[in-house]
Amino acid sequence: MNALRSRRAQERAELINKYEQGRRGAALLVPEEEDDEGGCLVPDRLGFLHEQKLPQDSTPGAKRKQEVRRIQKWIKMIKNHSKYRGSDKFQRRIYKGIPAQVRGKVWAVMLEVDKRKAQNAGKYAEMKELARLGATHFHHIDSAIAWTFRNHLMFRERYGMNQQALFHILMAYSVYNPVSILGS
């Protein structure tokens, strides 16, 4: 039993070391992921890569102006989020959809991320260190990172900066909430 624990601890340490060292000469794509026809992959507006160039946005000028106004309204709501939070106007705008340009900030405001970070100062670093010492789902996390969004610009580079960040977040979360990491 101790030999098994020791081997798992060594495997965990080696995997964590790979993520900490980052990409060192590793290929951007593994051969089976490359485009068979030698063509280049083209990113869409969300960063996902496709074999063919997608049709251009043919949104008329009036529609674009309307989208710009929607973004400006959302920026105003973000700045005064305490005034709009829970209001009918806020609910209606959410129902219409949050523009991609401000979606991350809107979620951060709705979830009170800054407040929660202040309340839990140092918690992420603590969970990250605990994961380094005893996370048990490191193989699952690594394989999920290798396959999830492999055709997305942000996560394409194996052991790259974004894969490193995602790995550390998932490892810390696996220690923080071990039941939910595998959908148990």
Buried (B, 14 or more C-beta within 10 A) or exposed (E): EEEEEEEBEEEBEEBBEBBEEBBEEEEEBEEEEEEEEEEEBEBEEEEBBEEEEEEEEEEEEEEEEEBEEBBEBBBEBBEEBEEBEEEEEBEEBEEEEBBEEBEEBBEBBBEEEEEEEEEEEEEBEBBBEBBBEBBBBBEBBBEBBEEEBBBBBBBBBBBBEBBBEBBBBBBBBBBBEEEEBEEE
